[in-house]
Amino acid sequence: MDSIPKETHQSWMDDPKNWRWGGLIYHNVEDPRYFLPKPIAWMGWMVNFAHPKAVLALVLLLIVLLLPVWFLG
């Protein structure tokens, strides 16, 4: 992953075919990163939905965060 030049990462981010739903979802099979910084880095991280493991990690994180709300709410 570190062997991929920064310019390549930037070209993937700039390519509109790697974005779904009007730019809300990043989906790039070529990009090996599961989680990557948003285009405006201070806004946090996003998921590369092209990788099933990344989607699974997101779902598990949501479950862990919502369990207390379910049981305590």
Distance bins in CASP14 RR format, pairs under 12 A and 6 or more apart:
PFRMAT RR
TARGET T0000
AUTHOR 0000-0000-0000
RMODE 2
METHOD distances of the structure
MODEL  1
1 8 0 0 0 0 0 1 0 0 0 0 0
1 9 0 0 0 0 1 0 0 0 0 0 0
1 30 0 0 0 0 0 1 0 0 0 0 0
1 31 0 0 0 0 1 0 0 0 0 0 0
1 32 1 0 1 0 0 0 0 0 0 0 0
1 33 1 0 0 1 0 0 0 0 0 0 0
1 34 0 0 0 0 1 0 0 0 0 0 0
1 35 0 0 0 0 0 1 0 0 0 0 0
1 36 0 0 0 0 0 1 0 0 0 0 0
1 48 0 0 0 0 0 1 0 0 0 0 0
2 8 0 0 0 0 0 1 0 0 0 0 0
2 9 0 0 0 0 0 1 0 0 0 0 0
2 32 0 0 0 0 1 0 0 0 0 0 0
2 33 0 0 0 0 0 1 0 0 0 0 0
3 9 0 0 0 0 0 1 0 0 0 0 0
3 32 0 0 0 0 1 0 0 0 0 0 0
4 10 0 0 0 0 0 1 0 0 0 0 0
4 11 0 0 0 0 0 1 0 0 0 0 0
4 12 0 0 0 0 1 0 0 0 0 0 0
4 28 0 0 0 0 0 1 0 0 0 0 0
4 30 0 0 0 0 1 0 0 0 0 0 0
4 31 0 0 0 0 1 0 0 0 0 0 0
4 32 1 0 0 1 0 0 0 0 0 0 0
4 33 0 0 0 0 1 0 0 0 0 0 0
4 36 0 0 0 0 0 1 0 0 0 0 0
5 11 0 0 0 0 1 0 0 0 0 0 0
5 12 0 0 0 0 0 1 0 0 0 0 0
6 12 0 0 0 0 0 1 0 0 0 0 0
6 13 0 0 0 0 0 1 0 0 0 0 0
6 37 0 0 0 0 0 1 0 0 0 0 0
7 13 0 0 0 0 0 1 0 0 0 0 0
7 14 0 0 0 0 0 1 0 0 0 0 0
8 14 0 0 0 0 0 1 0 0 0 0 0
8 15 0 0 0 0 0 1 0 0 0 0 0
8 28 0 0 0 0 0 1 0 0 0 0 0
8 30 0 0 0 0 1 0 0 0 0 0 0
8 31 0 0 0 0 1 0 0 0 0 0 0
8 32 0 0 0 0 0 1 0 0 0 0 0
8 33 0 0 0 0 0 1 0 0 0 0 0
9 15 0 0 0 0 0 1 0 0 0 0 0
9 18 0 0 0 0 0 1 0 0 0 0 0
9 26 0 0 0 0 0 1 0 0 0 0 0
9 28 0 0 0 0 1 0 0 0 0 0 0
9 30 0 0 0 0 0 1 0 0 0 0 0
9 31 1 0 0 1 0 0 0 0 0 0 0
9 32 0 0 0 0 0 1 0 0 0 0 0
9 33 0 0 0 0 1 0 0 0 0 0 0
9 36 1 0 0 1 0 0 0 0 0 0 0
9 37 0 0 0 0 1 0 0 0 0 0 0
9 39 0 0 0 0 0 1 0 0 0 0 0
9 48 0 0 0 0 0 1 0 0 0 0 0
10 18 0 0 0 0 0 1 0 0 0 0 0
10 31 0 0 0 0 0 1 0 0 0 0 0
10 36 0 0 0 0 0 1 0 0 0 0 0
10 37 0 0 0 0 0 1 0 0 0 0 0
10 39 0 0 0 0 1 0 0 0 0 0 0
11 17 0 0 0 0 0 1 0 0 0 0 0
11 18 0 0 0 0 1 0 0 0 0 0 0
11 28 0 0 0 0 0 1 0 0 0 0 0
11 30 0 0 0 0 0 1 0 0 0 0 0
11 31 0 0 0 0 0 1 0 0 0 0 0
12 18 1 0 1 0 0 0 0 0 0 0 0
12 19 0 0 0 0 0 1 0 0 0 0 0
12 26 0 0 0 0 1 0 0 0 0 0 0
12 27 0 0 0 0 0 1 0 0 0 0 0
12 28 1 0 1 0 0 0 0 0 0 0 0
12 29 0 0 0 0 0 1 0 0 0 0 0
12 30 1 0 0 1 0 0 0 0 0 0 0
12 31 1 0 1 0 0 0 0 0 0 0 0
12 32 0 0 0 0 0 1 0 0 0 0 0
12 33 0 0 0 0 1 0 0 0 0 0 0
12 36 0 0 0 0 1 0 0 0 0 0 0
12 39 0 0 0 0 0 1 0 0 0 0 0
12 48 0 0 0 0 1 0 0 0 0 0 0
12 50 0 0 0 0 0 1 0 0 0 0 0
13 19 0 0 0 0 1 0 0 0 0 0 0
13 23 0 0 0 0 0 1 0 0 0 0 0
13 26 1 0 0 1 0 0 0 0 0 0 0
13 28 0 0 0 0 1 0 0 0 0 0 0
13 31 0 0 0 0 1 0 0 0 0 0 0
13 33 0 0 0 0 0 1 0 0 0 0 0
13 36 0 0 0 0 1 0 0 0 0 0 0
13 37 0 0 0 0 1 0 0 0 0 0 0
13 38 0 0 0 0 1 0 0 0 0 0 0
13 39 1 0 1 0 0 0 0 0 0 0 0
13 40 0 0 0 0 0 1 0 0 0 0 0
13 41 0 0 0 0 0 1 0 0 0 0 0
13 46 0 0 0 0 0 1 0 0 0 0 0
13 48 0 0 0 0 0 1 0 0 0 0 0
14 23 0 0 0 0 0 1 0 0 0 0 0
14 26 0 0 0 0 0 1 0 0 0 0 0
14 28 0 0 0 0 0 1 0 0 0 0 0
14 39 0 0 0 0 1 0 0 0 0 0 0
15 23 0 0 0 0 0 1 0 0 0 0 0
15 26 0 0 0 0 0 1 0 0 0 0 0
15 27 0 0 0 0 0 1 0 0 0 0 0
15 28 1 0 0 1 0 0 0 0 0 0 0
15 30 0 0 0 0 1 0 0 0 0 0 0
15 31 0 0 0 0 0 1 0 0 0 0 0
16 22 0 0 0 0 1 0 0 0 0 0 0
16 23 0 0 0 0 1 0 0 0 0 0 0
16 26 0 0 0 0 0 1 0 0 0 0 0
16 27 0 0 0 0 0 1 0 0 0 0 0
16 28 0 0 0 0 0 1 0 0 0 0 0
17 23 0 0 0 0 0 1 0 0 0 0 0
17 26 0 0 0 0 0 1 0 0 0 0 0
17 27 0 0 0 0 1 0 0 0 0 0 0
17 28 0 0 0 0 1 0 0 0 0 0 0
17 29 0 0 0 0 0 1 0 0 0 0 0
17 30 0 0 0 0 0 1 0 0 0 0 0
17 50 0 0 0 0 0 1 0 0 0 0 0
18 25 0 0 0 0 1 0 0 0 0 0 0
18 26 1 0 0 1 0 0 0 0 0 0 0
18 27 1 0 0 1 0 0 0 0 0 0 0
18 28 1 0 1 0 0 0 0 0 0 0 0
18 29 0 0 0 0 1 0 0 0 0 0 0
18 30 0 0 0 0 1 0 0 0 0 0 0
18 31 1 0 0 1 0 0 0 0 0 0 0
18 36 0 0 0 0 0 1 0 0 0 0 0
18 39 0 0 0 0 0 1 0 0 0 0 0
18 46 0 0 0 0 0 1 0 0 0 0 0
18 48 0 0 0 0 1 0 0 0 0 0 0
18 49 0 0 0 0 0 1 0 0 0 0 0
18 50 0 0 0 0 1 0 0 0 0 0 0
19 25 1 0 0 1 0 0 0 0 0 0 0
19 26 1 0 0 1 0 0 0 0 0 0 0
19 27 1 0 0 1 0 0 0 0 0 0 0
19 28 0 0 0 0 1 0 0 0 0 0 0
19 31 0 0 0 0 0 1 0 0 0 0 0
19 38 0 0 0 0 0 1 0 0 0 0 0
19 39 0 0 0 0 1 0 0 0 0 0 0
19 46 0 0 0 0 0 1 0 0 0 0 0
19 48 0 0 0 0 0 1 0 0 0 0 0
19 49 0 0 0 0 0 1 0 0 0 0 0
19 50 0 0 0 0 0 1 0 0 0 0 0
20 26 1 0 0 1 0 0 0 0 0 0 0
20 27 1 0 1 0 0 0 0 0 0 0 0
20 28 0 0 0 0 0 1 0 0 0 0 0
20 46 0 0 0 0 0 1 0 0 0 0 0
20 47 0 0 0 0 0 1 0 0 0 0 0
20 48 0 0 0 0 0 1 0 0 0 0 0
20 49 1 0 0 1 0 0 0 0 0 0 0
20 50 0 0 0 0 1 0 0 0 0 0 0
21 27 0 0 0 0 1 0 0 0 0 0 0
21 49 0 0 0 0 0 1 0 0 0 0 0
23 38 0 0 0 0 0 1 0 0 0 0 0
23 39 0 0 0 0 1 0 0 0 0 0 0
23 46 0 0 0 0 0 1 0 0 0 0 0
23 49 0 0 0 0 0 1 0 0 0 0 0
24 38 0 0 0 0 0 1 0 0 0 0 0
24 39 0 0 0 0 0 1 0 0 0 0 0
24 46 0 0 0 0 1 0 0 0 0 0 0
24 47 0 0 0 0 0 1 0 0 0 0 0
24 49 0 0 0 0 0 1 0 0 0 0 0
25 46 0 0 0 0 1 0 0 0 0 0 0
25 47 0 0 0 0 1 0 0 0 0 0 0
25 48 0 0 0 0 1 0 0 0 0 0 0
25 49 1 0 1 0 0 0 0 0 0 0 0
25 50 0 0 0 0 1 0 0 0 0 0 0
25 54 0 0 0 0 0 1 0 0 0 0 0
25 55 0 0 0 0 0 1 0 0 0 0 0
25 58 0 0 0 0 0 1 0 0 0 0 0
26 33 0 0 0 0 1 0 0 0 0 0 0
26 34 0 0 0 0 0 1 0 0 0 0 0
26 35 0 0 0 0 0 1 0 0 0 0 0
26 36 1 0 0 1 0 0 0 0 0 0 0
26 37 0 0 0 0 0 1 0 0 0 0 0
26 38 0 0 0 0 1 0 0 0 0 0 0
26 39 0 0 0 0 1 0 0 0 0 0 0
26 45 0 0 0 0 0 1 0 0 0 0 0
26 46 1 0 1 0 0 0 0 0 0 0 0
26 47 1 0 0 1 0 0 0 0 0 0 0
26 48 1 0 1 0 0 0 0 0 0 0 0
26 49 1 0 0 1 0 0 0 0 0 0 0
26 50 0 0 0 0 1 0 0 0 0 0 0
26 51 0 0 0 0 0 1 0 0 0 0 0
26 54 0 0 0 0 1 0 0 0 0 0 0
26 55 0 0 0 0 0 1 0 0 0 0 0
27 36 0 0 0 0 0 1 0 0 0 0 0
27 46 0 0 0 0 0 1 0 0 0 0 0
27 47 0 0 0 0 1 0 0 0 0 0 0
27 48 1 0 0 1 0 0 0 0 0 0 0
27 49 1 0 1 0 0 0 0 0 0 0 0
27 50 1 0 1 0 0 0 0 0 0 0 0
27 51 0 0 0 0 1 0 0 0 0 0 0
27 52 0 0 0 0 0 1 0 0 0 0 0
27 54 0 0 0 0 0 1 0 0 0 0 0
27 55 0 0 0 0 0 1 0 0 0 0 0
28 34 0 0 0 0 0 1 0 0 0 0 0
28 36 0 0 0 0 1 0 0 0 0 0 0
28 46 0 0 0 0 0 1 0 0 0 0 0
28 47 0 0 0 0 0 1 0 0 0 0 0
28 48 1 0 0 1 0 0 0 0 0 0 0
28 49 0 0 0 0 1 0 0 0 0 0 0
28 50 1 0 1 0 0 0 0 0 0 0 0
28 51 0 0 0 0 1 0 0 0 0 0 0
28 54 0 0 0 0 0 1 0 0 0 0 0
29 48 0 0 0 0 1 0 0 0 0 0 0
29 49 0 0 0 0 0 1 0 0 0 0 0
29 50 1 0 1 0 0 0 0 0 0 0 0
29 51 0 0 0 0 1 0 0 0 0 0 0
29 52 0 0 0 0 0 1 0 0 0 0 0
29 54 0 0 0 0 0 1 0 0 0 0 0
30 48 0 0 0 0 1 0 0 0 0 0 0
30 50 0 0 0 0 1 0 0 0 0 0 0
30 51 0 0 0 0 0 1 0 0 0 0 0
31 46 0 0 0 0 0 1 0 0 0 0 0
31 47 0 0 0 0 0 1 0 0 0 0 0
31 48 1 0 1 0 0 0 0 0 0 0 0
31 49 0 0 0 0 0 1 0 0 0 0 0
31 50 1 0 0 1 0 0 0 0 0 0 0
31 51 0 0 0 0 1 0 0 0 0 0 0
31 54 0 0 0 0 0 1 0 0 0 0 0
32 48 0 0 0 0 1 0 0 0 0 0 0
32 50 0 0 0 0 1 0 0 0 0 0 0
32 51 0 0 0 0 1 0 0 0 0 0 0
32 53 0 0 0 0 0 1 0 0 0 0 0
32 54 0 0 0 0 0 1 0 0 0 0 0
33 45 0 0 0 0 1 0 0 0 0 0 0
33 46 0 0 0 0 1 0 0 0 0 0 0
33 47 0 0 0 0 1 0 0 0 0 0 0
33 48 1 0 1 0 0 0 0 0 0 0 0
33 49 0 0 0 0 0 1 0 0 0 0 0
33 50 0 0 0 0 0 1 0 0 0 0 0
33 51 0 0 0 0 1 0 0 0 0 0 0
33 53 0 0 0 0 0 1 0 0 0 0 0
33 54 0 0 0 0 1 0 0 0 0 0 0
34 45 0 0 0 0 1 0 0 0 0 0 0
34 46 0 0 0 0 0 1 0 0 0 0 0
34 47 1 0 0 1 0 0 0 0 0 0 0
34 48 1 0 1 0 0 0 0 0 0 0 0
34 49 0 0 0 0 1 0 0 0 0 0 0
34 50 0 0 0 0 1 0 0 0 0 0 0
34 51 1 0 1 0 0 0 0 0 0 0 0
34 52 0 0 0 0 1 0 0 0 0 0 0
34 53 1 0 0 1 0 0 0 0 0 0 0
34 54 1 1 0 0 0 0 0 0 0 0 0
34 55 0 0 0 0 1 0 0 0 0 0 0
34 56 0 0 0 0 1 0 0 0 0 0 0
34 57 1 0 0 1 0 0 0 0 0 0 0
34 58 0 0 0 0 1 0 0 0 0 0 0
34 61 0 0 0 0 0 1 0 0 0 0 0
35 44 0 0 0 0 1 0 0 0 0 0 0
35 45 1 0 1 0 0 0 0 0 0 0 0
35 46 1 0 0 1 0 0 0 0 0 0 0
35 47 1 0 0 1 0 0 0 0 0 0 0
35 48 1 0 0 1 0 0 0 0 0 0 0
35 49 0 0 0 0 0 1 0 0 0 0 0
35 51 0 0 0 0 1 0 0 0 0 0 0
35 53 0 0 0 0 0 1 0 0 0 0 0
35 54 1 0 0 1 0 0 0 0 0 0 0
35 55 0 0 0 0 0 1 0 0 0 0 0
35 57 1 0 0 1 0 0 0 0 0 0 0
35 58 0 0 0 0 1 0 0 0 0 0 0
35 61 0 0 0 0 0 1 0 0 0 0 0
36 44 0 0 0 0 1 0 0 0 0 0 0
36 45 1 0 0 1 0 0 0 0 0 0 0
36 46 1 0 0 1 0 0 0 0 0 0 0
36 47 0 0 0 0 1 0 0 0 0 0 0
36 48 1 0 0 1 0 0 0 0 0 0 0
36 49 0 0 0 0 0 1 0 0 0 0 0
36 50 0 0 0 0 0 1 0 0 0 0 0
36 51 0 0 0 0 0 1 0 0 0 0 0
36 54 0 0 0 0 1 0 0 0 0 0 0
37 43 0 0 0 0 1 0 0 0 0 0 0
37 44 1 0 0 1 0 0 0 0 0 0 0
37 45 1 0 1 0 0 0 0 0 0 0 0
37 46 1 0 0 1 0 0 0 0 0 0 0
37 47 0 0 0 0 0 1 0 0 0 0 0
37 48 0 0 0 0 0 1 0 0 0 0 0
38 44 1 0 1 0 0 0 0 0 0 0 0
38 45 1 0 0 1 0 0 0 0 0 0 0
38 46 1 0 1 0 0 0 0 0 0 0 0
38 47 0 0 0 0 0 1 0 0 0 0 0
38 48 0 0 0 0 0 1 0 0 0 0 0
39 45 0 0 0 0 0 1 0 0 0 0 0
39 46 0 0 0 0 1 0 0 0 0 0 0
40 46 0 0 0 0 0 1 0 0 0 0 0
45 54 0 0 0 0 0 1 0 0 0 0 0
45 57 0 0 0 0 0 1 0 0 0 0 0
45 58 0 0 0 0 0 1 0 0 0 0 0
45 61 0 0 0 0 0 1 0 0 0 0 0
46 54 0 0 0 0 1 0 0 0 0 0 0
46 58 0 0 0 0 1 0 0 0 0 0 0
47 53 0 0 0 0 0 1 0 0 0 0 0
47 54 1 0 1 0 0 0 0 0 0 0 0
47 55 1 0 0 1 0 0 0 0 0 0 0
47 56 0 0 0 0 0 1 0 0 0 0 0
47 57 1 0 0 1 0 0 0 0 0 0 0
47 58 1 0 1 0 0 0 0 0 0 0 0
47 59 0 0 0 0 0 1 0 0 0 0 0
47 60 0 0 0 0 0 1 0 0 0 0 0
47 61 0 0 0 0 1 0 0 0 0 0 0
47 62 0 0 0 0 0 1 0 0 0 0 0
48 54 1 0 1 0 0 0 0 0 0 0 0
48 55 0 0 0 0 1 0 0 0 0 0 0
48 57 0 0 0 0 0 1 0 0 0 0 0
48 58 0 0 0 0 0 1 0 0 0 0 0
49 55 1 0 1 0 0 0 0 0 0 0 0
49 56 0 0 0 0 0 1 0 0 0 0 0
49 57 0 0 0 0 0 1 0 0 0 0 0
49 58 0 0 0 0 1 0 0 0 0 0 0
49 59 0 0 0 0 0 1 0 0 0 0 0
51 57 0 0 0 0 1 0 0 0 0 0 0
51 58 0 0 0 0 0 1 0 0 0 0 0
52 58 0 0 0 0 0 1 0 0 0 0 0
52 59 0 0 0 0 0 1 0 0 0 0 0
53 59 0 0 0 0 0 1 0 0 0 0 0
53 60 0 0 0 0 0 1 0 0 0 0 0
54 60 0 0 0 0 0 1 0 0 0 0 0
54 61 0 0 0 0 0 1 0 0 0 0 0
55 61 0 0 0 0 0 1 0 0 0 0 0
55 62 0 0 0 0 0 1 0 0 0 0 0
56 62 0 0 0 0 0 1 0 0 0 0 0
56 63 0 0 0 0 0 1 0 0 0 0 0
57 63 0 0 0 0 0 1 0 0 0 0 0
57 64 0 0 0 0 0 1 0 0 0 0 0
58 64 0 0 0 0 0 1 0 0 0 0 0
58 65 0 0 0 0 0 1 0 0 0 0 0
59 65 0 0 0 0 0 1 0 0 0 0 0
59 66 0 0 0 0 0 1 0 0 0 0 0
60 66 0 0 0 0 0 1 0 0 0 0 0
60 67 0 0 0 0 0 1 0 0 0 0 0
61 67 0 0 0 0 0 1 0 0 0 0 0
62 69 0 0 0 0 0 1 0 0 0 0 0
62 70 0 0 0 0 0 1 0 0 0 0 0
63 69 0 0 0 0 0 1 0 0 0 0 0
63 70 0 0 0 0 1 0 0 0 0 0 0
64 70 0 0 0 0 0 1 0 0 0 0 0
66 72 0 0 0 0 0 1 0 0 0 0 0
66 73 0 0 0 0 0 1 0 0 0 0 0
67 73 0 0 0 0 0 1 0 0 0 0 0
END
